[in-house]
């Protein structure tokens, strides 16, 4: 059976960022909404949750664009067991972004049962929906102290407001990715691809891939301390990692991986980083996982 429609939406001007396109946090918001509708459509139990959400950004969305999403269960191939959500431009059907919700192997039988009962399985192309730049396993438990001693730095301090939480009182992914997005600017600055540099060149800094892995949940009133660092850098892309801790307790809640690149804001095409700008960029991955 084809994937099920799980979202119909519209891009508001206030959801767009300095690059004049939909900010990453609002892609995650739409994938959360699509997942909620898909769960209702197919009867996916609330107790069955993925360990990570892996998002690929294939094209841009701008103010006023119409979007829809299709969702399906994946029971075969490298993305199984999982659920894939595909965000499409409503008028043209162009693929804008994909989200692969990766479930633990122990969920395979349950997902297969849901797929059979609701006829909700579909074939997906792992080259389109699967990991491309973020391929390494998520590091295990790691402390703030170890990260800071290994070259990490605080990129964001924030708080989870009641408006940031879902019906269960847990922080929505949109809020977490919003802090990833804010902290990314600090990472870019430290990498050498500074705001001053990109403004002088007419470039923007954009994400093309993200992975959100949850170990725990934030709730309203929790303080977010985000420690970030570079994992890998080459002439065109930069891979960085955010670790979100609850500041009072030191509890690791979320790890966010992101691959970013520089984009010419006139042509909307990817460009190489100036070699002299990134030559001395410090790599966290060599020392802290």
C-alpha positions in Angstrom: 0.0 0.0 0.0 1.2 3.6 -0.6 2.3 5.6 2.4 -0.5 7.3 4.3 -1.1 11.1 4.3 -0.2 12.3 7.7 0.1 16.1 7.4 -1.2 19.1 5.4 0.4 22.4 6.3 1.5 25.9 5.3 4.8 27.7 5.9 4.3 30.9 7.9 6.7 33.9 7.7 7.5 33.7 11.4 8.8 30.2 10.9 11.5 31.3 8.5 15.1 32.3 9.5 17.8 34.7 8.3 18.3 32.5 5.2 14.7 33.2 4.1 13.6 29.5 4.5 11.9 27.3 7.0 14.0 26.9 10.1 15.0 23.3 11.0 13.0 23.3 14.3 9.8 23.6 12.3 10.6 20.7 10.1 10.8 18.6 13.3 7.5 20.2 14.4 5.9 19.0 11.3 7.4 15.5 11.6 6.1 15.3 15.2 2.6 16.2 13.9 2.8 13.7 11.1 3.9 11.0 13.5 1.0 11.7 15.8 -1.5 11.5 13.0 0.1 8.4 11.6 0.0 6.6 15.0 -3.7 7.3 15.2 -4.3 6.1 11.6 -2.5 2.8 12.1 -2.9 2.1 15.8 0.7 2.4 16.7 0.9 2.1 20.6 2.1 5.1 22.5 4.5 2.9 24.4 6.4 2.1 21.2 8.8 4.9 20.6 11.9 5.3 18.4 15.4 5.8 19.8 16.3 8.4 17.3 14.9 10.6 14.5 17.2 11.1 11.5 16.2 14.0 9.2 17.6 14.7 5.7 16.9 18.1 4.1 16.7 17.8 0.3 15.2 21.1 -0.7 14.1 24.4 0.8 10.7 25.6 2.0 9.9 29.3 1.9 7.2 31.6 3.2 3.8 30.7 1.8 4.7 27.2 0.6 2.2 24.4 1.0 3.3 21.1 2.4 2.0 17.6 3.0 3.6 14.5 4.6 3.3 10.8 3.9 4.2 8.2 6.4 4.8 4.4 6.4 6.2 1.6 8.4 9.5 0.0 7.1 9.7 -3.7 7.8 12.5 -4.7 5.4 15.9 -3.4 4.5 18.5 -1.3 6.2 15.9 1.2 7.7 13.9 -1.6 9.4 12.4 -1.6 11.9 11.4 2.0 11.5 8.9 4.5 10.3 9.6 7.0 7.5 7.9 10.4 7.1 8.3 12.2 3.8 7.6 15.9 3.6 6.5 17.0 0.1 5.7 20.3 -1.6 2.0 20.0 -1.9 1.6 21.5 -5.4 4.4 19.7 -7.2 5.0 16.6 -5.1 8.7 17.5 -4.8 10.5 15.8 -1.9 11.6 18.4 0.6 12.8 16.4 3.6 12.6 12.9 5.1 12.6 11.7 8.6 13.6 8.1 9.5 12.4 7.1 13.0 14.8 4.3 14.0 13.3 1.8 16.4 15.2 -0.8 18.5 15.4 -4.3 17.0 13.1 -5.5 19.8 10.2 -3.5 18.2 10.4 -5.3 14.8 7.7 -7.8 15.5 5.3 -5.1 16.9 5.9 -2.8 13.9 5.4 -5.7 11.5 2.1 -6.5 13.2 0.9 -2.9 12.9 2.0 -2.7 9.3 0.1 -5.9 8.4 -3.1 -4.9 10.4 -3.3 -1.4 9.0 -1.7 -2.1 5.6 0.8 0.6 6.4 4.1 -0.8 5.1 5.7 0.7 2.0 9.0 0.5 0.2 11.4 3.4 0.8 14.7 4.3 -0.8 17.5 4.2 1.9 19.6 6.5 -0.3 16.9 9.2 0.1 15.8 8.5 3.7 18.8 6.9 5.4 21.9 8.4 6.9 24.4 10.0 4.6 26.8 12.2 6.5 25.9 11.2 10.1 26.8 7.6 10.0 28.8 6.9 13.2 27.0 5.4 16.2 25.8 7.8 18.9 28.3 8.0 21.8 27.3 6.4 25.1 26.9 8.2 28.4 29.3 11.1 28.6 29.7 13.8 31.3 29.8 17.6 31.0 33.2 17.6 32.6 34.6 15.2 30.1 33.2 17.2 27.1 34.5 20.5 28.4 38.0 19.0 29.1 38.0 17.6 25.5 37.4 20.8 23.7 33.6 21.1 24.0 32.0 24.4 24.8 28.6 25.7 26.0 26.7 26.8 22.9 23.3 27.4 24.5 21.7 27.9 27.9 17.9 27.8 28.0 14.8 26.7 29.8 11.9 24.4 28.9 8.7 26.5 29.1 5.3 24.9 29.5 4.5 25.9 25.9 7.5 23.8 24.8 5.9 20.6 26.2 3.5 18.0 24.8 0.4 16.4 26.3 2.6 14.2 28.5 4.5 17.1 29.8 7.7 16.3 28.0 9.7 18.8 25.8 8.7 18.7 22.2 11.4 18.0 19.6 10.8 21.4 18.1 12.1 23.0 21.3 15.2 20.8 21.5 16.0 21.4 17.8 15.4 25.1 18.3 18.3 25.0 20.8 20.4 23.0 18.3 19.7 25.7 15.8 20.7 28.5 18.1 23.8 26.7 19.2 24.9 25.9 15.7 25.7 29.6 15.1 28.2 29.4 18.0 29.7 26.3 16.5 30.0 27.9 13.1 31.7 30.9 14.7 34.3 28.7 16.5 34.9 26.7 13.4 36.1 29.8 11.5 33.1 30.2 9.3 32.1 33.3 11.1 29.1 35.6 10.7 31.3 38.4 9.5 32.9 36.1 6.8 29.7 34.7 5.4 28.0 38.1 5.3 31.0 39.5 3.3 30.7 36.6 0.9 26.9 36.6 0.6 26.7 33.1 2.0 24.3 31.5 4.5 25.0 28.5 6.9 22.5 25.7 6.6 21.9 22.2 7.8 21.4 19.3 5.4 21.1 16.4 7.8 20.3 16.0 11.5 19.9 13.2 14.0 18.2 13.6 17.3 18.8 10.9 19.9 17.0 10.9 23.3 18.2 9.3 26.4 15.7 10.9 28.7 13.1 13.7 28.7 13.1 17.4 29.6 10.0 18.7 31.4 8.7 22.2 32.0 11.1 24.2 34.2 14.2 22.1 33.4 17.3 24.1 32.6 19.1 23.2 29.3 22.8 23.4 29.1 24.1 22.5 25.7 27.7 21.5 25.1 28.8 21.3 21.5 31.8 20.7 19.3 33.0 19.7 15.9 33.2 16.0 14.9 34.5 16.3 11.4 35.1 19.0 8.8 36.0 19.0 5.1 36.0 21.6 2.3 32.2 21.5 1.9 30.6 20.1 5.0 30.9 20.4 8.8 29.6 17.8 11.2 29.0 19.0 14.7 27.4 17.5 17.8 25.3 19.0 20.6 24.9 17.4 24.0 21.9 18.7 26.0 22.1 18.3 29.8 19.7 19.2 32.5 21.8 21.9 34.2 20.9 21.3 37.8 21.5 17.5 37.8 24.0 17.0 35.0 21.7 14.5 33.5 22.3 13.8 29.7 19.0 14.1 28.0 19.6 14.5 24.2 22.4 14.3 21.7 21.9 16.1 18.4 24.2 15.6 15.3 24.1 17.9 12.4 25.8 18.3 9.0 26.0 21.8 7.7 27.3 23.6 4.7 27.7 27.1 3.3 25.2 28.2 0.7 25.4 31.1 -1.8 22.2 33.1 -1.0 21.9 34.3 -4.6 22.3 31.0 -6.4 21.0 28.9 -3.4 23.8 26.4 -4.2 26.4 24.9 -1.9 29.9 26.4 -1.9 33.3 25.4 -0.5 34.5 26.8 2.7 37.4 29.3 2.4 40.4 27.0 3.2 42.1 29.5 5.4 39.0 29.9 7.5 38.7 26.3 8.6 42.3 25.4 8.7 42.6 25.6 12.5 39.1 24.4 13.4 39.2 22.3 16.7 37.8 18.7 16.3 36.0 17.4 19.4 35.5 14.0 17.8 39.2 13.2 18.0 39.2 13.4 21.8 35.7 13.0 23.0 34.0 10.4 20.9 
